[in-house]
């Protein structure tokens, strides 16, 4: 007899699934779902790869945009100096 687990997936509404399942990762609906990680700024649960919620994601993309253009500028200066 397989070991039975309880699915502990937390939905967007804040409810826990609590279905019985044979996988330790979760039930048949949620075993592939991404885990909630806390936002690096406010601690709110998010599934974003960057680790930031919608309210704080802008600073992440602004920083990436700035670094991309700074790198381009350095390459152009190096080419100009050669």
N, CA, C and O atoms as a MOPAC input file, in Angstrom:
PM7 MOZYME 1SCF
protein

 N      0.84800 1    -1.18400 1     0.00000 1
 C      0.00000 1     0.00000 1     0.00000 1
 C      0.89000 1     1.24200 1     0.00000 1
 O      1.77600 1     1.36400 1     0.84600 1
 N      0.66600 1     2.16500 1    -0.93700 1
 C      1.50200 1     3.37100 1    -1.00700 1
 C      1.24500 1     4.30900 1     0.17200 1
 O      0.17200 1     4.31700 1     0.77600 1
 N      2.25800 1     5.08100 1     0.46500 1
 C      2.13300 1     6.07000 1     1.53400 1
 C      1.22000 1     7.19800 1     1.07900 1
 O      1.33400 1     7.66000 1    -0.05600 1
 N      0.32600 1     7.64500 1     1.93600 1
 C     -0.60100 1     8.72300 1     1.60000 1
 C     -0.11400 1    10.04100 1     2.19900 1
 O      0.31100 1    10.09900 1     3.35300 1
 N     -0.18400 1    11.07600 1     1.40300 1
 C      0.19200 1    12.42100 1     1.81900 1
 C     -1.02700 1    13.33000 1     1.70900 1
 O     -2.04400 1    12.95500 1     1.12500 1
 N     -0.91400 1    14.51100 1     2.26800 1
 C     -1.94300 1    15.53300 1     2.13000 1
 C     -1.34000 1    16.69100 1     1.34900 1
 O     -0.26000 1    17.17400 1     1.68900 1
 N     -2.03200 1    17.13900 1     0.30400 1
 C     -1.53800 1    18.24100 1    -0.51900 1
 C     -1.57300 1    19.53700 1     0.28800 1
 O     -2.60900 1    19.90600 1     0.84200 1
 N     -0.44800 1    20.21400 1     0.34800 1
 C     -0.36000 1    21.44700 1     1.14300 1
 C     -0.24900 1    22.68800 1     0.26200 1
 O      0.26400 1    23.71700 1     0.70100 1
 N     -0.72900 1    22.59600 1    -0.98300 1
 C     -0.65400 1    23.72800 1    -1.90100 1
 C     -1.56100 1    24.86200 1    -1.42200 1
 O     -2.72100 1    24.63300 1    -1.07900 1
 N     -1.02600 1    26.08200 1    -1.40100 1
 C     -1.79900 1    27.25800 1    -1.00100 1
 C     -2.23000 1    27.98400 1    -2.26500 1
 O     -1.38900 1    28.42100 1    -3.05100 1
 N     -3.53700 1    28.11500 1    -2.46400 1
 C     -4.10600 1    28.75600 1    -3.64600 1
 C     -3.95100 1    30.27600 1    -3.54500 1
 O     -3.59600 1    30.79500 1    -2.48700 1
 N     -4.22000 1    30.99100 1    -4.64800 1
 C     -4.15000 1    32.45700 1    -4.64600 1
 C     -5.09800 1    33.07500 1    -3.62200 1
 O     -4.82200 1    34.14400 1    -3.07900 1
 N     -6.21100 1    32.40000 1    -3.36200 1
 C     -7.17600 1    32.92100 1    -2.39300 1
 C     -6.73200 1    32.68500 1    -0.95500 1
 O     -7.34500 1    33.20700 1    -0.02400 1
 N     -5.67400 1    31.90500 1    -0.76600 1
 C     -5.16000 1    31.63800 1     0.57100 1
 C     -5.64400 1    30.32900 1     1.16200 1
 O     -5.29100 1    29.99600 1     2.29300 1
 N     -6.45200 1    29.57300 1     0.41300 1
 C     -6.96400 1    28.29200 1     0.89900 1
 C     -5.95200 1    27.18200 1     0.63200 1
 O     -5.24400 1    27.21100 1    -0.37500 1
 N     -5.88500 1    26.20900 1     1.52800 1
 C     -5.00300 1    25.05700 1     1.37100 1
 C     -5.79800 1    23.94200 1     0.70600 1
 O     -6.96000 1    23.72400 1     1.05000 1
 N     -5.18500 1    23.22800 1    -0.24900 1
 C     -5.87000 1    22.18800 1    -1.02500 1
 C     -6.35800 1    21.03900 1    -0.13600 1
 O     -7.54400 1    20.71000 1    -0.18300 1
 N     -5.50600 1    20.42700 1     0.65900 1
 C     -5.82000 1    19.34700 1     1.60700 1
 C     -6.36000 1    18.06600 1     0.96000 1
 O     -6.98800 1    17.27000 1     1.65700 1
 N     -6.14400 1    17.82900 1    -0.34500 1
 C     -6.54700 1    16.56900 1    -0.97200 1
 C     -5.55900 1    15.47300 1    -0.56600 1
 O     -4.39500 1    15.76000 1    -0.28600 1
 N     -6.01300 1    14.23400 1    -0.53300 1
 C     -5.12100 1    13.10900 1    -0.26900 1
 C     -4.43900 1    12.73200 1    -1.57100 1
 O     -5.06200 1    12.74300 1    -2.63200 1
 N     -3.15100 1    12.39600 1    -1.48800 1
 C     -2.39400 1    12.06600 1    -2.69100 1
 C     -1.26900 1    11.09200 1    -2.35000 1
 O     -0.96300 1    10.86300 1    -1.18000 1
 N     -0.65700 1    10.52200 1    -3.38800 1
 C      0.44900 1     9.58500 1    -3.18500 1
 C      1.80500 1    10.23600 1    -3.41600 1
 O      2.83400 1     9.62600 1    -3.12500 1
 N      1.82900 1    11.45000 1    -3.92900 1
 C      3.08800 1    12.17500 1    -4.14800 1
 C      3.35700 1    13.10500 1    -2.97000 1
 O      2.43600 1    13.71600 1    -2.42900 1
 N      4.61600 1    13.20600 1    -2.58000 1
 C      4.94700 1    14.14300 1    -1.50100 1
 C      4.93100 1    15.58100 1    -2.01400 1
 O      4.82300 1    16.52000 1    -1.22600 1
 N      5.03800 1    15.75800 1    -3.34900 1
 C      5.05300 1    17.10000 1    -3.94000 1
 C      3.66700 1    17.72600 1    -4.00700 1
 O      3.55700 1    18.94900 1    -4.09800 1
 N      2.61400 1    16.93000 1    -3.96400 1
 C      1.25700 1    17.46800 1    -4.02600 1
 C      0.31900 1    16.56500 1    -4.79700 1
 O      0.72500 1    15.51900 1    -5.30400 1
 N     -0.94000 1    16.97400 1    -4.88400 1
 C     -1.95600 1    16.16700 1    -5.56800 1
 C     -1.80300 1    16.27600 1    -7.08500 1
 O     -0.91300 1    16.96600 1    -7.58200 1
 N     -2.68400 1    15.58400 1    -7.81100 1
 C     -2.58200 1    15.52500 1    -9.27000 1
 C     -2.76900 1    16.88800 1    -9.93200 1
 O     -2.36000 1    17.06500 1   -11.08000 1
 N     -3.36800 1    17.84400 1    -9.25000 1
 C     -3.58300 1    19.16800 1    -9.81800 1
 C     -2.40100 1    20.10200 1    -9.58300 1
 O     -2.09800 1    20.94400 1   -10.42900 1
 N     -1.73300 1    19.96200 1    -8.44500 1
 C     -0.76500 1    20.97100 1    -8.02900 1
 C      0.67600 1    20.49000 1    -7.89300 1
 O      1.51900 1    21.27400 1    -7.45800 1
 N      1.00600 1    19.25100 1    -8.24000 1
 C      2.36100 1    18.77900 1    -7.98800 1
 C      3.40600 1    19.46800 1    -8.87100 1
 O      4.58700 1    19.47800 1    -8.52100 1
 N      3.00300 1    20.03700 1    -9.99500 1
 C      3.94100 1    20.74800 1   -10.86100 1
 C      3.90300 1    22.26100 1   -10.66000 1
 O      4.65700 1    22.98800 1   -11.30800 1
 N      3.05800 1    22.73100 1    -9.79500 1
 C      2.89800 1    24.17300 1    -9.58400 1
 C      4.14400 1    24.76900 1    -8.93100 1
 O      4.82700 1    24.11300 1    -8.14400 1
 N      4.42100 1    26.00800 1    -9.27100 1
 C      5.55700 1    26.70500 1    -8.67600 1
 C      5.26400 1    27.04200 1    -7.22100 1
 O      4.12600 1    27.33500 1    -6.85200 1
 N      6.28500 1    26.99700 1    -6.42300 1
 C      6.12200 1    27.33400 1    -5.01000 1
 C      6.08100 1    28.84900 1    -4.83400 1
 O      6.66400 1    29.59100 1    -5.62500 1
 N      5.39400 1    29.29800 1    -3.79800 1
 C      5.36500 1    30.71900 1    -3.46900 1
 C      6.66600 1    31.08300 1    -2.77000 1
 O      7.04600 1    30.44200 1    -1.79000 1
 N      7.34000 1    32.09300 1    -3.25900 1
 C      8.53400 1    32.60900 1    -2.60100 1
 C      8.21600 1    33.99800 1    -2.08800 1
 O      7.46600 1    34.72600 1    -2.73900 1
 N      8.75200 1    34.39200 1    -0.95500 1
 C      8.46200 1    35.73700 1    -0.45300 1
 C      9.14700 1    36.80300 1    -1.30400 1
 O     10.26300 1    36.60400 1    -1.78400 1
 N      8.47200 1    37.93000 1    -1.48400 1
 C      9.03700 1    39.06600 1    -2.21100 1
 C     10.27200 1    39.55200 1    -1.45200 1
 O     10.25900 1    39.61600 1    -0.22300 1
 N     11.32900 1    39.89100 1    -2.17600 1
 C     12.56200 1    40.33000 1    -1.52100 1
 C     12.41900 1    41.71500 1    -0.89800 1
 O     13.24500 1    42.10500 1    -0.07300 1
 N     11.38200 1    42.46400 1    -1.27800 1
 C     11.17100 1    43.80600 1    -0.73100 1
 C     10.19300 1    43.81100 1     0.44700 1
 O     10.48800 1    44.37100 1     1.50300 1
 N      9.01100 1    43.17400 1     0.25700 1
 C      7.95600 1    43.28400 1     1.27600 1
 C      7.59300 1    41.96600 1     1.95300 1
 O      6.90600 1    41.97600 1     2.97500 1
 N      8.03800 1    40.83100 1     1.40800 1
 C      7.73400 1    39.54300 1     2.01000 1
 C      6.41900 1    38.92700 1     1.56900 1
 O      6.05700 1    37.85400 1     2.05200 1
 N      5.68800 1    39.57800 1     0.65900 1
 C      4.41700 1    39.05200 1     0.15200 1
 C      4.69400 1    37.81300 1    -0.71800 1
 O      5.64300 1    37.83600 1    -1.50100 1
 N      3.89600 1    36.72700 1    -0.61200 1
 C      4.14400 1    35.52600 1    -1.41100 1
 C      3.99100 1    35.80000 1    -2.90900 1
 O      3.02400 1    36.43500 1    -3.32900 1
 N      4.93700 1    35.32500 1    -3.70800 1
 C      4.89900 1    35.52700 1    -5.15100 1
 C      5.45600 1    34.29800 1    -5.85300 1
 O      6.24300 1    33.55100 1    -5.27100 1
 N      5.05200 1    34.08800 1    -7.09600 1
 C      5.58600 1    32.98500 1    -7.90100 1
 C      6.54300 1    33.50100 1    -8.96700 1
 O      6.94700 1    32.74800 1    -9.85300 1
 N      6.90000 1    34.74700 1    -8.89200 1
 C      7.76700 1    35.36400 1    -9.87600 1
 C      9.17800 1    34.78600 1    -9.80200 1
 O      9.68800 1    34.52300 1    -8.71400 1
 N      9.80400 1    34.59100 1   -10.95600 1
 C     11.16600 1    34.07600 1   -11.00700 1
 C     12.14600 1    35.08000 1   -10.41800 1
 O     13.14800 1    34.69400 1    -9.81500 1
 N     11.86100 1    36.36600 1   -10.59000 1
 C     12.75100 1    37.40100 1   -10.06500 1
 C     12.69000 1    37.49800 1    -8.54500 1
 O     13.59700 1    38.04800 1    -7.92100 1
 N     11.63600 1    36.97100 1    -7.95200 1
 C     11.49900 1    37.01000 1    -6.50000 1
 C     10.88300 1    38.29000 1    -5.97400 1
 O     11.03000 1    38.61200 1    -4.79500 1
 N     10.18700 1    39.02900 1    -6.84400 1
 C      9.53100 1    40.26600 1    -6.42200 1
 C      8.06800 1    40.25500 1    -6.83100 1
 O      7.70300 1    39.65500 1    -7.84200 1
 N      7.22500 1    40.92600 1    -6.03600 1
 C      5.79400 1    41.00100 1    -6.34000 1
 C      5.54500 1    42.09900 1    -7.38100 1
 O      6.47000 1    42.81000 1    -7.77600 1
 N      4.28900 1    42.23000 1    -7.82100 1
 C      3.94100 1    43.21000 1    -8.85600 1
 C      4.26600 1    44.63800 1    -8.43600 1
 O      4.62600 1    45.46200 1    -9.27700 1
 N      4.14400 1    44.93600 1    -7.16400 1
 C      4.39300 1    46.29800 1    -6.69300 1
 C      5.87600 1    46.66400 1    -6.75000 1
 O      6.20600 1    47.84500 1    -6.85000 1
 N      6.77500 1    45.68300 1    -6.69100 1
 C      8.20900 1    45.96600 1    -6.62000 1
 C      9.00600 1    45.47300 1    -7.82600 1
 O     10.22900 1    45.61100 1    -7.84400 1
 N      8.34700 1    44.90400 1    -8.82900 1
 C      9.06000 1    44.34700 1    -9.97400 1
 C      9.68400 1    45.43300 1   -10.85100 1
 O     10.66800 1    45.18000 1   -11.54500 1
 N      9.11800 1    46.63700 1   -10.82200 1
 C      9.61600 1    47.70000 1   -11.69100 1
 C     11.08300 1    48.01700 1   -11.41900 1
 O     11.85800 1    48.20000 1   -12.35700 1
 N     11.46700 1    48.08300 1   -10.16100 1
 C     12.85700 1    48.40100 1    -9.84400 1
 C     13.80000 1    47.32300 1   -10.37300 1
 O     14.94000 1    47.62400 1   -10.72700 1
 N     13.34500 1    46.07400 1   -10.43300 1
 C     14.14700 1    44.97800 1   -10.97700 1
 C     14.42500 1    45.21200 1   -12.45900 1
 O     15.56600 1    45.09100 1   -12.90500 1
 N     13.37400 1    45.55000 1   -13.23100 1
 C     13.54400 1    45.75600 1   -14.66000 1
 C     14.28700 1    47.05200 1   -14.97600 1
 O     15.03300 1    47.10500 1   -15.95400 1
 N     14.10300 1    48.08200 1   -14.18000 1
 C     14.83500 1    49.33400 1   -14.38400 1
 C     16.32600 1    49.08900 1   -14.18700 1
 O     17.14800 1    49.59400 1   -14.95100 1
 N     16.66900 1    48.32300 1   -13.17400 1
 C     18.07500 1    47.99300 1   -12.92400 1
 C     18.68300 1    47.20400 1   -14.06800 1
 O     19.81500 1    47.47200 1   -14.47400 1
 N     17.94200 1    46.23000 1   -14.59600 1
 C     18.43900 1    45.44200 1   -15.73400 1
 C     18.61800 1    46.32100 1   -16.96700 1
 O     19.61100 1    46.18900 1   -17.68300 1
 N     17.65900 1    47.22100 1   -17.22100 1
 C     17.73200 1    48.12800 1   -18.36400 1
 C     18.96000 1    49.02800 1   -18.25100 1
 O     19.68300 1    49.23100 1   -19.22600 1
 N     19.18700 1    49.56100 1   -17.05800 1
 C     20.32300 1    50.44400 1   -16.82000 1
 C     21.64000 1    49.69400 1   -17.03700 1
 O     22.54900 1    50.21800 1   -17.68000 1
 N     21.74800 1    48.48200 1   -16.51000 1
 C     22.97800 1    47.70000 1   -16.65400 1
 C     23.23700 1    47.33000 1   -18.11500 1
 O     24.38700 1    47.30000 1   -18.55200 1
 N     22.16300 1    47.04400 1   -18.87600 1
 C     22.31600 1    46.69700 1   -20.28600 1
 C     22.90900 1    47.86500 1   -21.06300 1
 O     23.81700 1    47.67800 1   -21.87300 1
 N     22.39700 1    49.07100 1   -20.81900 1
 C     22.89700 1    50.23300 1   -21.54000 1
 C     24.28200 1    50.65300 1   -21.06500 1
 O     25.07300 1    51.17500 1   -21.85100 1
 N     24.58000 1    50.43400 1   -19.80300 1
 C     25.91100 1    50.72500 1   -19.28400 1
 C     26.94100 1    49.80700 1   -19.93700 1
 O     28.04200 1    50.24400 1   -20.27100 1
 N     26.58700 1    48.54300 1   -20.11700 1
 C     27.48200 1    47.58600 1   -20.76500 1
 C     27.71200 1    47.96800 1   -22.22800 1
 O     28.83700 1    47.89400 1   -22.72100 1
 N     26.64000 1    48.37900 1   -22.92400 1
 C     26.76900 1    48.82400 1   -24.31300 1
 C     27.71700 1    50.01000 1   -24.42200 1
 O     28.55400 1    50.07900 1   -25.32100 1
 N     27.56500 1    50.94000 1   -23.48800 1
 C     28.39400 1    52.13800 1   -23.49300 1
 C     29.86600 1    51.77800 1   -23.28800 1
 O     30.73600 1    52.34100 1   -23.95300 1
 N     30.15400 1    50.85100 1   -22.38000 1
 C     31.53700 1    50.42500 1   -22.13600 1
 C     32.14300 1    49.78700 1   -23.37600 1
 O     33.30400 1    50.03700 1   -23.70100 1
 N     31.36400 1    48.96300 1   -24.07100 1
 C     31.85400 1    48.30700 1   -25.28100 1
 C     32.16000 1    49.34900 1   -26.34700 1
 O     33.18900 1    49.26000 1   -27.01600 1
 N     31.28900 1    50.32900 1   -26.51600 1
 C     31.52400 1    51.37300 1   -27.51300 1
 C     32.76000 1    52.20100 1   -27.18100 1
 O     33.51800 1    52.56600 1   -28.08100 1
 N     32.97100 1    52.49800 1   -25.91500 1
 C     34.15700 1    53.25800 1   -25.50500 1
 C     35.41100 1    52.44000 1   -25.76600 1
 O     36.41600 1    52.98400 1   -26.22400 1
 N     35.37100 1    51.14000 1   -25.48200 1
 C     36.52400 1    50.28100 1   -25.74500 1
 C     36.83500 1    50.23600 1   -27.23400 1
 O     38.00100 1    50.31000 1   -27.62300 1
 N     35.81000 1    50.11600 1   -28.06900 1
 C     36.02500 1    50.09100 1   -29.51300 1
 C     36.58300 1    51.41800 1   -30.00700 1
 O     37.41000 1    51.44900 1   -30.91800 1
 N     36.13600 1    52.49800 1   -29.41200 1
 C     36.60000 1    53.82100 1   -29.82200 1
 C     38.06200 1    54.03000 1   -29.42900 1
 O     38.80600 1    54.68600 1   -30.15800 1
 N     38.48100 1    53.48500 1   -28.29000 1
 C     39.85400 1    53.64100 1   -27.81900 1
 C     40.83800 1    52.77200 1   -28.59200 1
 O     42.03200 1    53.07000 1   -28.61000 1
 N     40.37300 1    51.72200 1   -29.22000 1
 C     41.27600 1    50.82900 1   -29.95800 1
 C     41.72500 1    51.39900 1   -31.25900 1
 O     42.48600 1    50.75800 1   -31.98400 1

